[in-house]
Amino acid sequence: MKNSIKIAGLIFVFVIAATILSSKPNPMHSMQGVWELQSFSYWDGDKIDTVAKDEGYRQVKIYYNGKIMWSRWVPGDKKGRFGYGSYNITEDQLMETIEYGDYEMMQALDTMRVFNFQLDLKDATYSQISLDLEGNPTFSENYIRID
């Protein structure tokens, strides 16, 4: 009888250990991939106005191994825009640090190099939301995953 209890106890411990070891932890969400801008959202208090991007306007961001590269094409503008740098995310924050880019981006980098956003990340969409000094949302860029 004692041996049966010991065997049952060992089996129980083995089953629990196997369950714990085989269960996968919740992985951190990932931005890795290629994303294309779809729309912009503007906040006025609780009111949100979402506007589709203009016809022909393209903005793509690529996130991979902690690095970001983005490019923008605006119809009628003879110069494209691009930037390269690194990024870091938490559950609800996105921080992009731009290291270099086109001429206009480099001019802007003289005043601001690190961009912090509130992050709303789903499997196939994400929004990078700008906040005012009081922490209220003011503006967002809304993307879909294209790869």
DAJOGI-V32291 format. One line per field, one symbol per residue. ss: DSSP state (h for helix, s for strand, l for the rest). phi: phi as a letter, one per 40 degrees, with the letter a starting at -180 (. if undefined). burial: + if it has 16 or more other C-alpha atoms within 10 Angstrom, else -. Layout:
ss: ???
phi: ???
burial: ???
This chain:
ss: lhhhhhhhhhhhhhhhhhhhhhllllllllllssssssssssssllsssssslllllsssssssllssssssslllllllssssssssslllssssssssslhhhhhhhllllsssssssslllssssssslllllsssssssssll
phi: .cccccccccccccccccccccccccccdbcdibbbcbabbbbbgccbbbbcccdgcbabbbbafgbbbbabbbdgccbcbaaaabaabbdbbbbbbccaacdcccccccbabbbbbcbbbbcbaabbbcbcccgccbaabbbbcba
burial: ------------------------------++-+++++++++----------------+++++---+++++++-------+++++++++----+++++-++---++--+------++++-+---+++++++-----+-+++++++--
